[in-house]
C-alpha cells in the first residue's frame, strides 16, 4: 500500500464525518456548502494543532520535569527543536501514530458537537472537558508501572493540552455563519 492510499483511507472517513455528508444528511453545525478542500483544510489545521500541543506540552511540561526524564531514562538536549529531532530519530513511528490519534479525537469531537444542542461556548466546554477527562482518567489511578510523580506531571501535561485541543476543535469545526448567529442570539 502506498502512502497516499493509506492517508486517504484514514483521512476520507474523517472528512466525510466532519462534513456530515454520509447518506445525504446535513447536520445543523456543519456548513453544507463547504467544499471538500475546505474540509481537508479544517482537518489539517486540527491535526496540526494536536501535534503542536502534544509535542510542546510534552516537552515544556513533562520533559522538563526531572522525575519524568529519570523514569524514561532520557536527557534534555537543551531545546525543543533538538528534543523533537531526537524523538523523530529514535521513535519514527510516533508521528504517524499521533496523526492517527488526532484523527480519532477529531471524529469523537465531531460526535460530541453534533450531540449537544447548545451555544458554541458550551460545546467548546463540553468537548474540552470530555477530552481532558477521557484521555486522562487512567492517570488518576495508582498503578505499578508509573510512579505517582510521573503520573501527576503527565496528568497536568495531557489534561491541559487536551482541554485546549477541545476548544480549538470546536472553533475550527463550527462554521463562521453559525458563530455569527450565536453572537447575535447572545446579545
C-alpha positions in Angstrom: 0.0 0.0 0.0 1.5 3.4 -0.9 1.4 6.3 1.5 -1.2 8.3 -0.4 -3.6 5.4 -0.3 -3.1 4.9 3.4 -3.6 8.6 4.2 -6.8 8.6 2.0 -8.1 5.6 3.9 -7.6 7.5 7.2 -8.4 11.0 6.1 -11.5 10.5 4.0 -13.8 9.0 6.6 -13.0 11.8 9.0 -13.6 14.4 6.3 -16.9 12.8 5.4 -17.9 12.7 9.0 -16.8 16.3 9.6 -18.9 17.5 6.7 -21.8 15.3 7.8 -22.4 14.1 4.2 -22.9 10.4 4.9 -26.3 9.2 3.4 -27.1 12.7 2.3 -27.6 14.0 5.8 -26.5 17.5 6.6 -26.0 18.3 10.3 -27.0 21.7 11.7 -23.5 22.5 12.9 -21.6 21.9 9.6 -21.8 24.2 6.7 -23.3 22.1 3.9 -21.8 24.4 1.2 -18.3 23.6 2.3 -16.1 22.1 -0.4 -14.0 19.0 0.2 -10.9 21.2 0.1 -12.3 23.3 3.0 -12.8 20.1 5.0 -9.3 19.0 4.3 -8.1 22.4 5.4 -10.0 22.2 8.7 -8.8 18.7 9.4 -5.2 19.6 8.6 -5.5 22.6 11.0 -6.9 20.4 13.7 -4.2 17.6 13.2 -1.5 20.3 13.2 -2.9 21.9 16.4 -3.0 18.4 18.1 0.6 17.7 17.1 1.8 21.2 18.2 0.0 20.8 21.6 1.2 17.2 22.1 4.8 17.8 21.4 5.1 21.2 23.0 3.3 20.3 26.2 5.2 17.1 26.3 8.5 18.9 26.2 7.8 22.1 28.2 5.7 20.5 30.9 6.6 16.8 31.2 10.1 16.5 29.8 11.4 19.5 31.8 10.5 17.5 35.0 13.5 15.5 36.3 11.2 12.7 37.6 9.8 12.1 34.0 13.3 12.2 32.4 14.6 9.7 35.0 11.6 7.4 34.5 12.1 7.3 30.8 15.9 7.3 31.0 16.3 10.4 28.9 18.1 13.7 28.9 17.1 17.2 27.9 19.2 18.3 24.9 18.5 21.9 25.8 15.9 23.0 23.2 12.5 22.0 22.0 13.7 21.5 18.4 16.7 19.3 19.4 14.4 17.2 21.5 11.9 16.9 18.7 14.6 15.8 16.3 15.7 13.2 18.8 12.2 11.9 19.3 11.7 11.6 15.5 15.0 9.9 15.1 14.6 7.4 17.9 10.8 6.7 17.6 9.9 7.3 13.9 6.5 5.6 14.4 5.4 8.3 16.9 4.4 11.0 14.4 2.1 8.8 12.3 0.7 7.3 15.5 -0.1 10.8 16.8 -1.7 11.8 13.5 -4.0 8.8 13.7 -4.9 9.7 17.3 -5.6 13.3 16.2 -8.0 12.0 13.5 -9.8 9.8 16.0 -10.2 12.6 18.5 -11.4 14.9 15.8 -14.1 12.3 14.9 -15.1 11.9 18.6 -15.2 15.7 19.0 -17.5 16.0 15.9 -19.8 13.4 17.5 -19.9 15.4 20.8 -20.6 18.6 19.0 -23.5 17.1 17.0 -25.0 15.6 20.1 -25.1 18.9 22.0 -27.9 21.3 21.4 -26.1 24.3 23.0 -24.3 27.5 22.2 -20.8 27.3 20.8 -19.1 28.2 24.1 -20.9 25.4 25.9 -20.0 22.9 23.1 -16.4 24.0 23.5 -16.5 23.4 27.2 -18.2 20.0 26.7 -15.7 18.8 24.2 -12.8 20.2 26.2 -13.9 18.6 29.4 -14.6 15.3 27.7 -11.1 15.3 26.2 -9.4 16.2 29.4 -11.3 13.5 31.4 -11.5 10.7 28.8 -7.8 10.9 27.8 -6.5 11.2 31.3 -8.7 9.3 33.7 -6.3 6.4 33.9 -3.6 8.7 35.2 -5.6 9.3 38.4 -5.4 5.6 39.3 -2.2 4.3 41.0 -0.5 1.6 39.1 2.7 -0.5 39.4 4.1 0.8 36.1 4.2 4.5 36.6 5.3 6.3 39.8 3.0 8.9 41.3 5.2 12.0 40.5 5.4 10.9 36.8 1.6 10.2 36.6 0.8 13.6 38.1 3.0 15.6 35.8 1.6 13.6 32.8 -1.9 14.4 34.1 -1.1 18.1 34.2 0.5 17.9 30.7 -2.2 15.9 29.0 -5.3 17.3 30.7 -4.3 20.9 29.9 -3.2 20.2 26.3 -6.3 18.1 25.6 -8.6 20.6 27.1 -7.1 23.3 24.9 -7.4 21.0 21.9 -11.1 20.6 22.6 -11.6 24.3 22.3 -9.6 24.6 19.1 -11.6 21.7 17.6 -14.9 23.3 18.3 -13.7 26.7 17.0 -12.5 25.1 13.7 -15.4 22.7 13.2 -18.2 25.2 13.7 -18.7 27.4 10.6 -18.4 31.2 10.7 -22.1 31.7 9.9 -23.1 29.7 13.0 -20.7 31.7 15.2 -22.3 35.0 14.0 -25.8 33.6 14.6 -24.8 32.6 18.2 -23.2 36.0 18.8 -26.5 37.7 17.8 -28.5 35.3 19.9 -26.5 36.1 23.0 -26.6 39.9 22.5 
